[in-house]
Amino acid sequence: MIKTPDFESCFADLIAIPSVSSIDPAHDQSNQQVIDALANWFHGLGFACEIVAVSQNPDKFNLIATLGSVEQRSGLVLSGHTDTVPFDESGWDTDPFKLTSKDENYYGLGTADMKSFFPIILEALKRIEIAKLQKRLTIVATADEESTMNGARILTRESVKGDYCIIGEPTGLNPIHSHKGIIIESFKLTGRSGHSSNPAFGNSAMEGMHMVMTSLMQWRTELQASFYDDSFKVPVPTMNFGRIHGGDSPNRICAECELSLDLRVMPGMDTTELQKSLKERIQDALDNTGLKLDFTSKVLPVPPMHTDMHSEIVKHSETLTGHHSACVTYCTEGPFFNDMGMETVILGPGDIDVAHQPNEYLQQERIEPMIDVLSKLIMQFCGK
Ligand SMILES: [Zn+2]
C-alpha cells in the first residue's frame, strides 16, 4: 500500500500532470496519469478502486473508488472531473503545471476547476474514523467533463451506487442545487450559386437561413412564454445565434450558409425532445425551397440539473456552509448523477470567475472550510 502524501504534495502532483480535454484532437490529452495517482492514494486508504475505460477512446478513464462492502447501504458519492481546459501559456505569470503558492492563493491550471477537490477529500478522510463508517462512500473521478462529458455519460446505477452526491466544481463554497441545460446545434444549407443579376440562376442558402432564423426566433418566444423560473437570474430559456458563415460576394447568389446556435433550457425541459423539435423546425422552415440541409454538430446535449430544495443534502450543505442553495447558468455533470437516482449538490472551494482563465487560482482560505464541510457531510451521510 502506498501512503497518502500530504495535502500540498497531492495537489502539486495533480497540477503537474497535464490532462487537457478538448473536442479539438490537437489539444486533447489522456487523463490516465491523474486517474492512476488518485487510485493509488484512495487504495492506500482502503478503497476498492475500479478504473473504467471511457468508450471509444483508449486514453480516457474514469475512477470509481468505493469504501465499504456491497452489503452495506449506499450513502454518499463525491465526484469530480480530472481534466482541464486547454490553456494559453503566454497569458500565465507562473508555470500552469507547477502549483505555486503566492499572495495566499495557489496558482496552476485546474487549481479551482477542479483538481483541488481530490486532495481535499483525502484530507477530510484522514480526519474521520473511516473504519467506523456504516454506509458506503464512493469517490468518482471522471474524464472529459470540459469537452464531451463522455466520462459522466457512461456511469450507471450499477457501477456507482449512492443516495446523495456532492460534485466539487468551483462554487465559492456556495451550494448549488439547480442549473440550466444546453443544446448546441450547427447546420449547413446548400443551394446553388449564380450571377446575382438573375435570381433564377441560383438558389440562395442565405435567404433560406433567414427563414430558418425567423422561425427559430418565433419558437424561442413560444418557449419563453411557456417556461419561467425566477430563481434563475435569466428566468427563461434562451437561444443564441452565435456563429454564421455564408456567401462571398454581393454580386453572387449565396450557395452555402452555416449557422451554430445554443439553446439553454430550464429544469423540466427535455433536451432530447427539444433537439428533435429544433431539427423539425429547421426542416419545416425550408419546405419547398430546394435547399439541402445537413446537421454538423458533434456535441451531445447536457440536460438541466435539479435537486429538490428540501433534500437532506441541500439542507445539510446550507447549514454547514451558511449559504442558501442557488441556481447557476453553467453546466456540470450533476444531471447524470440525478439520472442515477442521486440527490446532487454542486459545492466546491474554487471560484467560477477564475476557471478557464490564465492565472487560475484557488484561495488558500477556502481549503480548511471545505475539508471541514466534507468531513461533516461524510459523517452525516455515511456515519450512521
Ligand atoms: Zn469544472
Residues whose N, C-alpha, C, O or C-beta is under 5 A from the ligand:
A	BS01	ZN	D113 M114 E169
